[in-house]
């Protein structure tokens, strides 16, 4: 029992500057802070559109693409599903940082790393 409790309280940094370890603990194996999930690849900042699916947040961000016909930039949006852990209190319309990880399910290849203060 003592080892289990110690393991619960143990949290680790993920090696990305500017991202703090959450104060809450969780038992999620896919948590980058309290579980075994490694972060690799790209990191994005976006707005949470939905938290309806279980342990999932739909995150959207805007990108600019040059349109050669009109010689102007147009705005396009990218939406991805990201794994949401219990130790981060994420709500709809929060600005969050997400990082790429191994595929967790068919559609989830990102995990929420933290909130950005407004």
C-alpha positions, -999 to +999 in steps of 0.1 A: +000+000+000+027+024+009+044+020-025+011+026-043+005+058-024+041+070-031+036+062-068+004+082-068+020+113-054+050+111-077+048+135-106+075+143-132+083+171-155+079+166-192+110+185-203+092+213-221+100+248-207+071+269-196+048+240-187+042+235-150+033+203-132-003+203-121-010+204-084-038+178-085-030+141-088-046+115-111-045+078-118-046+081-156-019+060-173-020+083-203-012+114-182+021+129-193+028+141-157+016+111-136+015+083-161+038+068-188+030+090-218+059+106-237+055+139-255+072+141-290+067+161-321+047+193-325+032+215-298+002+238-305-019+264-287-057+264-293-091+269-279-112+241-264-144+237-285-159+207-267-153+184-238-184+162-244-165+129-252-151+111-221-115+122-213-114+141-247-111+177-256-117+190-291-091+218-297-092+243-326-066+268-338-063+291-368-036+290-394-030+313-424-026+299-459-015+320-489-040+319-518-021+325-550-051+334-572-060+364-551-025+370-537-038+372-502-038+351-470-069+332-460-077+319-425-083+282-421-090+262-389-076+229-377-095+208-352-080+178-334-091+155-305-068+156-276-066+134-244-078+153-213-066+141-179-084+146-146-055+166-130-060+195-154-093+213-149-101+220-185-134+237-195-149+248-228-134+280-243-101+276-223-069+284-242-047+253-238-014+239-250-014+204-266+015+182-275+018+153-299+022+118-285+018+082-296-017+073-308-040+068-278-070+058-299-082+060-335-086+098-334-065+110-304-028+116-312-024+147-289-026+153-252-035+185-232-004+198-214-019+228-196-039+260-196-026+294-208-035+322-185-056+349-201 
